[in-house]
Amino acid sequence: MNVESSQFLAWNDVLVCDIVEAHSEDRVITSGMAGGLETLCGQAFGAEQYQKLGTYTLTAIISLILICPPLCILWMFMEKFLTLLGQDALISSQAQSYSMWLIPALFASAILKPLTRYFQSQSLILPMLLTSFVILLFHIPSCWIFIYKLELGSHGAAIAFSLSTWLNVILLGFYVRYSTALESTRIAFSKDVFLGIAEFFRFGVPSAVMVCLKWWSCELLTLLSGLLPNPKLETTVLSICLTISTLHFTIAYGFGAAASTRVSNELGAGNPQAARVAVLVAMLLAVIEAVIVSTTLFCCRHVLGYAYSNEKQVVDYIAVMTPLICLSVFMDSLQAVLSGVARGSGWQHIGAYINVGAFYLIGLPLGAVLGFVVRLRGKGLWIGIVIGSAVQSTLLSLVTALTSWKKQANKARKRILLNRPCEDIESN
């Protein structure tokens, strides 16, 4: 095999993983829907209704498992879907094959995501940190074995990810079963598990929509970049930009998760002023983190691309895109905390409406115009995302600033203590 063929196959594997990442609903949908537990479990823990945490968590696990089969069907027809979007036929076929190997991870995520919210709501972070470290030690060698030693390529990456996800579920499951720290909130089966499915979906669906709409807009632009002149360069650069943004978002998401936990706990306990202070502290930390990260990226803009490619053309393009990435970093830090506040408070539906307007009425159309009509190409597409993020952060900030924390605390107490449906509470 000549060098050119090897480079083409390597690029194929990278693009396959990028495309499947764009359509990999296991992390996006299951993680988004599990956000409903940040409202229910967080407020129940604050209200000292400890037995409800286990009930809510098991309800969420059952609910997420129920949505896995439809997602599997979507993955089975991914090749046709991607071909309709104008993607290369060979890459579409490989992407479908790759996604099929991810199906076990999909069901594992349906269990793992509720478990992490269960721990998070009780501020039990150390067990998740330790298990994550164990998973990292397992995942790195397993990727090397399946991808390189067994020469399975992208399929090996999917197998390693599935095994790591299931191992994470097993480790956390053992802790839930045997730890004395969880004795009062132990997950146990009861008839209330099924009775709470409708309430979980009431919070979980808008929570998923709120998360999915943002990431799908970024991923749609990555797919659109394949229709630009020199699609290999444009897709590679935008994929790198999305990877950098995603890596940073894991930091910002941590602040958002902390904000969600504190806000939900304080609202459930009937402490509106403490919830307000938690929001202010989380926002301050997010701003400091965003300034540090964006400043570091900007100062390293001329060498940043070498972390992903040795091609000078790619590295130079990344240097041009870095100022826009820095703006994305700042906006993502703000919206991660504000979205966490929304999940902790229980107004995910408002966040979903905001994301529809910010990204699908403003960000995506504007990015397409700048990319294709104004011919800014990948830079124009990413400018659309930045503007959409700015609109999203501004609107979420306004909603948060105008929130009556006393009213939110009263709603939380009624929801948890009186078992009243949320639509009844909204009408009062």
C-alpha positions as CSV (number, residue, x, y, z in Angstrom):
1,M,0.0,0.0,0.0
2,N,1.5,3.4,-1.0
3,V,1.8,6.4,1.3
4,E,-1.1,8.3,-0.4
5,S,-3.4,5.3,0.0
6,S,-2.5,5.0,3.7
7,Q,-3.1,8.7,4.3
8,F,-6.5,8.4,2.6
9,L,-7.5,5.5,4.7
10,A,-6.3,7.3,7.9
11,W,-8.4,10.3,6.9
12,N,-11.3,8.1,6.3
13,D,-11.1,6.6,9.8
14,V,-10.9,10.1,11.3
15,L,-13.9,11.4,9.3
16,V,-15.9,8.3,10.1
17,C,-15.4,8.9,13.8
18,D,-16.3,12.6,13.3
19,I,-19.5,11.8,11.5
20,V,-20.6,9.1,14.0
21,E,-19.8,11.6,16.7
22,A,-22.2,14.0,15.0
23,H,-24.9,11.4,15.0
24,S,-24.0,9.6,18.2
25,E,-27.2,10.1,20.2
26,D,-26.2,7.8,23.0
27,R,-24.2,10.6,24.7
28,V,-26.3,13.5,23.6
29,I,-29.9,12.2,24.1
30,T,-29.3,10.0,27.2
31,S,-27.1,12.6,28.8
32,G,-29.7,15.3,28.0
33,M,-32.7,13.4,29.3
34,A,-30.8,12.4,32.4
35,G,-30.7,16.1,33.1
36,G,-34.3,15.8,34.3
37,L,-32.9,14.0,37.4
38,E,-30.9,17.1,38.3
39,T,-34.2,18.7,39.0
40,L,-36.0,15.8,40.7
41,C,-33.1,14.2,42.6
42,G,-31.4,17.4,43.5
43,Q,-34.6,19.0,44.9
44,A,-35.6,15.7,46.7
45,F,-32.2,15.6,48.4
46,G,-32.5,19.2,49.5
47,A,-36.0,18.5,50.9
48,E,-34.7,15.4,52.7
49,Q,-36.9,13.1,50.8
50,Y,-34.1,10.6,50.5
51,Q,-36.1,7.6,49.5
52,K,-37.3,9.4,46.4
53,L,-33.7,9.6,44.9
54,G,-33.5,5.9,44.3
55,T,-37.1,5.8,42.9
56,Y,-36.4,8.7,40.5
57,T,-33.1,7.2,39.4
58,L,-34.6,3.8,38.6
59,T,-37.4,5.5,36.8
60,A,-34.9,7.4,34.7
61,I,-32.9,4.2,33.9
62,I,-36.1,2.4,32.7
63,S,-37.2,5.4,30.7
64,L,-33.8,5.7,28.9
65,I,-33.7,2.0,28.1
66,L,-37.1,2.4,26.4
67,I,-35.7,5.0,24.0
68,C,-32.7,2.9,23.1
69,P,-34.4,0.6,20.5
70,P,-35.6,3.5,18.3
71,L,-32.1,5.0,18.4
72,C,-30.7,1.6,17.3
73,I,-33.0,1.6,14.3
74,L,-31.8,5.0,13.4
75,W,-28.2,3.8,13.5
76,M,-29.0,0.8,11.4
77,F,-30.1,3.1,8.6
78,M,-27.3,5.7,9.1
79,E,-25.7,4.9,5.7
80,K,-28.8,6.0,3.8
81,F,-29.3,9.0,6.0
82,L,-25.7,10.2,5.6
83,T,-25.9,9.6,1.8
84,L,-29.0,11.8,1.6
85,L,-27.0,14.5,3.3
86,G,-24.4,14.3,0.6
87,Q,-21.7,12.4,2.4
88,D,-19.3,10.0,0.6
89,A,-20.9,6.5,0.1
90,L,-17.8,4.6,1.4
91,I,-17.5,6.8,4.5
92,S,-21.3,6.5,5.1
93,S,-21.1,2.8,5.0
94,Q,-18.1,2.7,7.4
95,A,-19.9,5.1,9.7
96,Q,-22.9,2.8,9.9
97,S,-20.7,-0.2,10.7
98,Y,-18.9,1.8,13.4
99,S,-22.2,2.9,15.0
100,M,-23.4,-0.7,15.1
101,W,-20.5,-1.6,17.4
102,L,-21.5,1.3,19.6
103,I,-24.9,-0.1,20.4
104,P,-23.8,-1.9,23.6
105,A,-22.4,1.5,24.8
106,L,-25.8,3.0,24.1
107,F,-27.6,0.8,26.6
108,A,-24.8,1.2,29.1
109,S,-25.2,5.0,28.8
110,A,-28.9,4.6,29.6
111,I,-27.8,3.2,33.0
112,L,-24.7,5.3,33.5
113,K,-26.1,8.8,33.0
114,P,-28.8,8.4,35.6
115,L,-26.3,6.9,38.1
116,T,-24.0,9.9,37.7
117,R,-26.9,12.3,38.4
118,Y,-27.8,10.2,41.4
119,F,-24.3,10.7,42.8
120,Q,-24.1,14.3,41.7
121,S,-27.4,15.2,43.5
122,Q,-25.9,14.0,46.8
123,S,-22.5,15.8,46.1
124,L,-20.8,12.4,46.1
125,I,-18.1,13.3,43.6
126,L,-15.2,11.2,44.9
127,P,-16.7,7.8,44.0
128,M,-17.2,9.0,40.4
129,L,-13.7,10.5,40.3
130,L,-12.1,7.2,41.4
131,T,-14.1,5.1,39.0
132,S,-13.4,7.5,36.2
133,F,-9.7,7.1,36.9
134,V,-10.0,3.4,36.8
135,I,-11.9,3.6,33.5
136,L,-9.1,5.8,32.1
137,L,-6.5,3.3,33.1
138,F,-8.5,0.6,31.4
139,H,-9.6,2.5,28.3
140,I,-6.1,3.6,27.1
141,P,-4.6,0.2,26.8
142,S,-7.8,-1.3,25.5
143,C,-7.9,1.2,22.7
144,W,-4.3,0.4,21.9
145,I,-5.0,-3.3,21.8
146,F,-8.2,-3.2,19.7
147,I,-7.1,-0.5,17.3
148,Y,-3.5,-1.3,16.7
149,K,-2.6,-4.8,18.0
150,L,-5.8,-6.4,16.7
151,E,-5.9,-3.9,13.7
152,L,-9.6,-3.3,14.1
153,G,-9.3,0.5,13.4
154,S,-12.4,2.5,14.1
155,H,-14.3,-0.7,15.1
156,G,-11.7,-1.3,17.8
157,A,-12.4,2.2,19.1
158,A,-16.1,1.5,19.4
159,I,-15.5,-1.8,21.1
160,A,-13.1,-0.2,23.6
161,F,-15.6,2.5,24.3
162,S,-18.4,0.1,24.9
163,L,-16.3,-2.0,27.3
164,S,-15.2,1.0,29.2
165,T,-18.8,2.3,29.6
166,W,-20.1,-1.0,30.9
167,L,-17.2,-1.3,33.3
168,N,-18.1,2.2,34.6
169,V,-21.7,1.0,35.1
170,I,-20.5,-2.1,37.0
171,L,-18.2,-0.2,39.3
172,L,-20.8,2.5,40.2
173,G,-23.4,-0.3,40.6
174,F,-21.3,-2.1,43.2
175,Y,-20.8,1.2,45.1
176,V,-24.6,1.9,45.0
177,R,-25.3,-1.7,46.3
178,Y,-22.8,-1.9,49.1
179,S,-21.8,1.6,50.2
180,T,-23.1,2.7,53.6
181,A,-23.0,6.3,52.4
182,L,-26.0,5.6,50.2
183,E,-28.0,3.6,52.8
184,S,-30.8,6.3,53.0
185,T,-31.0,6.8,49.3
186,R,-30.6,3.2,48.1
187,I,-32.0,2.4,44.7
188,A,-34.9,-0.1,45.2
189,F,-37.7,-1.3,43.0
190,S,-41.3,-0.2,43.8
191,K,-44.5,0.6,41.9
192,D,-43.7,4.3,42.1
193,V,-40.9,3.6,39.6
194,F,-43.4,3.2,36.8
195,L,-45.8,5.9,38.1
196,G,-43.0,8.5,37.9
197,I,-42.1,7.8,34.2
198,A,-44.5,10.6,32.9
199,E,-43.0,13.1,35.4
200,F,-39.4,12.2,34.4
201,F,-40.2,12.7,30.7
202,R,-41.8,16.0,31.6
203,F,-38.4,17.2,32.7
204,G,-36.2,14.9,30.7
205,V,-37.5,15.7,27.2
206,P,-37.0,19.5,27.3
207,S,-33.6,18.9,29.1
208,A,-32.5,16.7,26.2
209,V,-33.8,19.2,23.6
210,M,-31.9,21.9,25.4
211,V,-28.7,19.9,25.2
212,C,-29.2,18.4,21.8
213,L,-30.1,21.5,19.8
214,K,-26.8,23.2,20.7
215,W,-24.5,20.2,19.8
216,W,-26.5,19.2,16.7
217,S,-26.2,22.7,15.3
218,C,-22.3,22.5,15.6
219,E,-22.3,19.0,14.1
220,L,-24.6,20.1,11.3
221,L,-22.2,22.8,10.4
222,T,-19.4,20.2,10.4
223,L,-21.4,18.1,7.9
224,L,-22.1,21.2,5.8
225,S,-18.4,21.9,5.6
226,G,-18.2,18.7,3.5
227,L,-20.1,20.6,0.8
228,L,-17.6,23.5,0.7
229,P,-14.7,23.7,-1.8
230,N,-11.8,21.6,-0.6
231,P,-14.0,19.7,1.8
232,K,-11.2,17.6,3.2
233,L,-9.5,20.7,4.6
234,E,-12.7,22.4,5.7
235,T,-14.1,19.3,7.4
236,T,-10.8,18.6,9.1
237,V,-10.4,22.1,10.5
238,L,-14.0,22.4,11.7
239,S,-13.8,18.9,13.3
240,I,-10.7,20.1,15.2
241,C,-12.5,23.3,16.2
242,L,-15.4,21.2,17.5
243,T,-13.0,18.9,19.3
244,I,-11.3,21.8,21.1
245,S,-14.7,23.3,22.0
246,T,-15.9,19.9,23.3
247,L,-12.8,19.3,25.4
248,H,-13.2,22.7,27.0
249,F,-16.9,22.2,27.6
250,T,-16.1,19.3,29.9
251,I,-14.5,21.9,32.2
252,A,-17.4,24.3,31.9
253,Y,-19.9,21.5,32.3
254,G,-18.3,20.8,35.7
255,F,-19.2,24.3,36.9
256,G,-22.7,23.8,35.4
257,A,-23.2,20.5,37.3
258,A,-22.0,22.1,40.5
259,A,-24.4,25.0,40.0
260,S,-27.3,22.6,39.2
261,T,-26.6,20.6,42.4
262,R,-26.4,23.6,44.7
263,V,-29.4,25.4,43.2
264,S,-31.6,22.3,43.2
265,N,-30.6,21.3,46.8
266,E,-31.2,24.8,48.1
267,L,-34.5,25.2,46.3
268,G,-35.6,21.8,47.6
269,A,-34.6,22.9,51.1
270,G,-36.6,26.1,50.8
271,N,-33.6,28.4,50.7
272,P,-34.1,30.8,47.8
273,Q,-31.4,33.3,48.8
274,A,-28.8,30.5,49.1
275,A,-29.8,29.4,45.5
276,R,-29.2,32.9,44.2
277,V,-25.8,33.1,45.8
278,A,-24.8,29.8,44.3
279,V,-25.7,31.1,40.8
280,L,-23.6,34.2,41.3
281,V,-20.6,32.2,42.6
282,A,-20.8,29.7,39.7
283,M,-21.0,32.6,37.1
284,L,-18.0,34.2,38.6
285,L,-16.0,31.0,38.4
286,A,-17.1,30.4,34.9
287,V,-16.0,33.9,33.8
288,I,-12.6,33.4,35.4
289,E,-12.2,30.0,33.8
290,A,-13.2,31.3,30.4
291,V,-10.7,34.1,30.5
292,I,-7.9,31.8,31.5
293,V,-8.6,29.2,28.8
294,S,-9.4,31.6,26.0
295,T,-6.2,33.7,26.7
296,T,-4.1,30.5,26.7
297,L,-5.6,29.3,23.4
298,F,-5.1,32.7,21.8
299,C,-1.4,32.9,22.9
300,C,-0.8,29.4,21.5
301,R,-2.8,30.0,18.3
302,H,0.2,29.5,16.0
303,V,1.1,26.1,17.4
304,L,-2.3,24.8,18.5
305,G,-3.0,23.0,15.2
306,Y,0.1,20.8,15.7
307,A,-1.7,19.0,18.5
308,Y,-4.0,17.6,15.8
309,S,-2.1,17.7,12.5
310,N,1.4,18.1,10.9
311,E,-0.1,19.7,7.8
312,K,1.0,23.4,7.7
313,Q,-2.2,24.3,5.8
314,V,-4.3,22.9,8.6
315,V,-2.1,24.5,11.3
316,D,-2.4,27.9,9.6
317,Y,-6.1,27.6,9.2
318,I,-6.5,26.7,12.9
319,A,-4.5,29.9,13.8
320,V,-7.0,31.9,11.9
321,M,-9.9,30.2,13.6
322,T,-8.5,30.4,17.1
323,P,-10.0,33.9,17.9
324,L,-13.4,32.5,17.1
325,I,-12.7,29.4,19.2
326,C,-11.8,31.8,22.1
327,L,-15.2,33.5,21.7
328,S,-16.9,30.1,21.7
329,V,-15.0,29.1,24.8
330,F,-16.3,32.2,26.6
331,M,-19.9,31.7,25.5
332,D,-19.8,28.0,26.3
333,S,-18.6,28.7,29.9
334,L,-21.5,31.1,30.5
335,Q,-24.2,28.9,28.9
336,A,-22.9,25.7,30.7
337,V,-23.5,27.4,34.1
338,L,-26.8,29.0,33.0
339,S,-28.0,25.7,31.6
340,G,-27.1,24.0,34.9
341,V,-29.1,26.6,36.7
342,A,-32.0,25.8,34.4
343,R,-31.8,22.1,35.1
344,G,-31.5,22.7,38.9
345,S,-34.5,25.0,38.9
346,G,-36.7,23.0,36.6
347,W,-37.2,25.4,33.7
348,Q,-35.5,23.3,31.0
349,H,-38.4,24.0,28.7
350,I,-37.5,27.7,28.6
351,G,-33.9,26.8,27.8
352,A,-35.2,24.5,24.9
353,Y,-37.1,27.4,23.4
354,I,-34.1,29.7,23.7
355,N,-31.9,27.2,21.9
356,V,-34.3,26.8,19.1
357,G,-34.3,30.5,18.4
358,A,-30.6,31.1,19.0
359,F,-29.2,28.3,16.8
360,Y,-31.9,27.3,14.3
361,L,-33.4,30.7,13.6
362,I,-30.2,32.8,13.9
363,G,-27.0,30.8,14.2
364,L,-27.4,28.1,11.5
365,P,-29.0,30.3,8.8
366,L,-26.4,33.0,9.4
367,G,-23.6,30.6,9.4
368,A,-24.8,29.1,6.1
369,V,-25.1,32.5,4.5
370,L,-21.6,33.5,5.6
371,G,-20.1,30.2,4.6
372,F,-21.7,29.7,1.2
373,V,-23.0,33.1,0.0
374,V,-20.4,35.4,1.5
375,R,-17.8,32.7,0.8
376,L,-16.1,32.8,4.2
377,R,-16.3,29.0,4.1
378,G,-15.5,27.3,7.4
379,K,-14.8,30.5,9.1
380,G,-18.3,31.8,8.2
381,L,-19.9,28.6,9.4
382,W,-18.2,28.9,12.8
383,I,-19.1,32.6,13.1
384,G,-22.7,31.5,12.9
385,I,-22.2,29.2,15.8
386,V,-20.5,32.0,17.8
387,I,-23.4,34.4,17.2
388,G,-25.9,31.7,18.1
389,S,-24.0,31.0,21.4
390,A,-24.0,34.7,22.2
391,V,-27.7,35.0,21.7
392,Q,-28.3,31.9,23.8
393,S,-26.1,33.1,26.6
394,T,-27.7,36.6,26.6
395,L,-31.3,35.2,26.8
396,L,-30.4,32.6,29.4
397,S,-28.8,35.4,31.5
398,L,-31.9,37.5,31.2
399,V,-34.2,34.6,32.3
400,T,-31.9,33.8,35.2
401,A,-31.7,37.5,36.3
402,L,-35.5,37.8,36.2
403,T,-36.1,34.5,38.1
404,S,-38.0,34.7,41.4
405,W,-36.0,32.3,43.6
406,K,-38.7,32.4,46.3
407,K,-41.3,31.3,43.7
408,Q,-39.0,28.6,42.4
409,A,-38.4,27.3,46.0
410,N,-42.1,27.1,46.6
411,K,-42.6,25.1,43.4
412,A,-39.8,22.8,44.4
413,R,-41.3,22.1,47.8
414,K,-44.8,21.5,46.4
415,R,-43.4,19.2,43.7
416,I,-41.4,17.1,46.1
417,L,-43.4,17.1,49.3
418,L,-46.9,17.1,47.8
419,N,-46.3,15.0,44.7
420,R,-48.1,17.5,42.6
421,P,-47.6,17.5,38.8
422,C,-45.6,20.4,37.5
423,E,-48.4,21.7,35.3
424,D,-50.6,22.1,38.4
425,I,-47.9,24.0,40.1
426,E,-47.4,26.3,37.1
427,S,-51.1,27.2,37.1
428,N,-50.9,28.5,40.7
